């Protein structure tokens, strides 16, 4: 539990976004609410409650120069906020999802992203999802490495799915970026994706999709086409929840899937 001073958020209603942090160190015009107490356990998708009322949902975190602890949070307003300092409790329900589409044309606004939203749709249909945020970036290895690290270690997403850049073309860099940052590889996920693709086309044998863990996040690469995304994600969906739960400390026995 920690406290939040809402006296600076007058007029902010549901659907708006505010910063949980010290306004004196943030750009002028930001709607900020100062926080007092430990916020170390915050992760994207968590809900902050006061008296049983859901007030805020954590969207993302960022580093802030000059702020004690150096970290602030962006939160979505879910209900009318108090006008004074109020205690907040943290509630986590469902899984947080970040999907990243790698596409030079998409990042330049020359192609609509269909594969990324499909990932969100399929996972929402299979798992309880607290939040789903999408990112569209060019095929740049350094950009993907930095984003994966941020999504896992700063925002704290449970699931980080990428689409695109898994082939052998000169701009296909998703596997290299992912391998550079993950800590434990998940070869079973990789084999399932390859085997599923190979049932459809022999071209699947050149896919280099990588899967692994980064902090408390599960990271999986998928191909770029919506059709391949659907087929590949269907192959690993049954194991995603179990993988995240175990990674985050679930100590229950690994029973057979009913």
N, C-alpha and C positions, 0 to 999 in steps of 0.2 A: 504494500500500500504506500502511496505517496500523496502529496497535496499539490493542487494546481490553483494559481491565482487567476480567476476568470474576469477580474475587474476591468481588464483591458480588451475584452472581447464583446463589448456591447454592440448590439445590432447584427451580430453574426448568427445566421440561422442554419438549420439543417441543410446539408448538401455543400456547405462551404468548407474550406480547408483552412486550418490555422497551424501555426508553428508552436510547438511546446519547447520553450527555451527563453533565453534572456534577450529581450528586444534591443538592449543597448549595443549588442554585438552583431545585429542583423540589419539588412538593408532597410532604409526608411520606407514605411508603408506596409511592412509585414504585420499581419495580425498575430500577435504573440501572446502566449500565456506562460508566465513563469512557473517553473516546477521546483518543488522542494521535496527532497528525499530520493531514495534509490529508484532509478529507472533502468537499471542494468538488464533486467529480464525482458524488456520490451522487444517485440518482434512484429513484423508486418502482419496485419490481419487481427491482431489482438484488440479487444474492446475494453474501454475504460468506463467503469460504472460508478455512480454515486447513488447510494440508497436504493439499489436495484434498478436504477434507470440507466440505460446505455447512452452515454454522452458522446463518446469519441471512438473512432476506429483508426488504429495506426496504419498509415500508408507506407511511409519510408523514413529512413534516418539519413542524417548527413553530418559531416564534421564542420564545426564552427570555431573559428579562431577566437580565442579569448574567453570562451565559455568554460566554466569548471567542468571537467570531464570531457570537454571538446565535442560533445554530441548533442544534437537537437533532433526533434522529430516532427514530421508533417502528419497531421491527423485530420480525418474527415469528421465534421460535426454531424451527429446523428439525432440530436434533440436540442431543445432550448437549453442554453447553458446558464448556470448560476451567475450571479453578478458579484460573488465574493470568492474567497478562498474555500475550496472544498476538497475533502479526501476522496481519492479515487482507488478503486480496486481493479485488478487486471483479470480479464476473462479470456480464455482461448477456446474457441469452438471451431472445428473444421480446419482445413489446411490452406495455407497461403500459397498462391501460385504466381510465378513470374515467367512469362514466355518471351523469348528473344528471337526475332526474325532477322537473319542475315541476308541482305540483298542490296547490292549497289544501286540497282534501279529503284527498288522500293524506298531506300533512304533518300534518293534524289526526287521522290515524288512522281516517278515515271511508271510505277507499277503498284497496283493495290495488293495489300497483304491479305491473303486468304488463309494461308497455312497457320499463322499465329493464332488468330481468333478461333480456328478449328480446334487447336489444342485446348484452349480454354473451354470451349463448348463440350468437348468430349470428357474432360476431367470433371467439369461441373455435373455432368450427367452420371458420373461414376462415383464421385466422392463428395462429401460435404466441403464446400470451399468458402473460406471466410473473406477472401479477397483475390482478385485476379488482375494483374497489371501487365501490359504488353509494351515491348520496346522494339523499334525498327531501326537497325543500324547497318552501315556498310560492311562489306566483307573485309574487315580489318582485324588482324589477330590481336593487336594491342588493345583495341577498343573492347573486344569481347572478353579478354582476360580481365581488364579493369572492371567491366560491368559484372561479370560473374562473381568476382571477389566482393564487390559492393553489395550485390543482391544477397549473397550468403552471409557475409560477416557484418555488414552495417545494417541492412534492412532485415535480415533474418528470415528470408522466405523458406518455406518447407520444401517446395518443389520449384526447380528452375529448369525449364525445357527450352531447348534451342531448335530452330528449324532452318535448314539451308547450310550450304558450305561443307557438306560431308563427302563430296566426291574427290576427284583427282585433278580438277582444273587448277590453273595458276592462282585463282582467287578463293579456292576452297580451303579455309583455314580453321573451321570450327573444331576439328579434332585436336589440332596443335594447341589452340588456345585453351581448350578444356583440359588436355593432358598436363598443361603447364601449371594448373591450379588445383586440380582435384587431389584428394589425399588417399582415398581408397577406391580402387577401380571396381566396377560391377560388370565383370565379363559375361555373366548370365544374361543381363539386359542386352548387351551388345550382340550376343549370339542369337537371342530371340528375335531381334530386329533384322539381323542378316538372314536368318532362316525364313522368316515370314516374307521378306522381299524376294528371296530366291525362288519361292513358290510361284511368284508372279512373273518374274523376268530374270534372265541370267545376268543382266546388267547390275543386279543388286550386289553381286560379288565385289564390285569396286567401291561399295559404300564403306566409309571408315568411321561410322558413328561411334562415339565414345560415351560411356556412362560411368558415373562415380559419385563420391560424396565430397562435400566441401563444407567444413564445419558441421552444422546440423542440417544441411540441405542436400537433397538428392538432385544431381544434375544429369540430364539425358540429352544427347544430340539426336535429332531426327532429320530425315532428308527434307528437301525444299518444296516438293510438290504436295498439294493438299491430299491427293490420292495416296501417296507414299506415307504421308503423316498419319492418315487414318489407319492404314494397314499396320504401320510400325507401332503406333500408340496402343492399338488394340492388343498387340502382342505383350506389352509390358504393363498395361493397366492393372491386371489382377495382382501384381506384386508391388505397386507403388506405395499403397498405404502401409503395408507390412514393412517395407524398406525404411520409410520415414519414421515409423513408430520405433523400430529397433535402433535406428541411428540416434534417436533422441532419448533413449534410455528405457524403453519398454522392457520389462523383465519377465513378462508372461511367456509360457512355453510356446514354441513354434509348432502349433498343431496343424494337421492336414486341412486343406481348404475344403469346406463342405459344399 
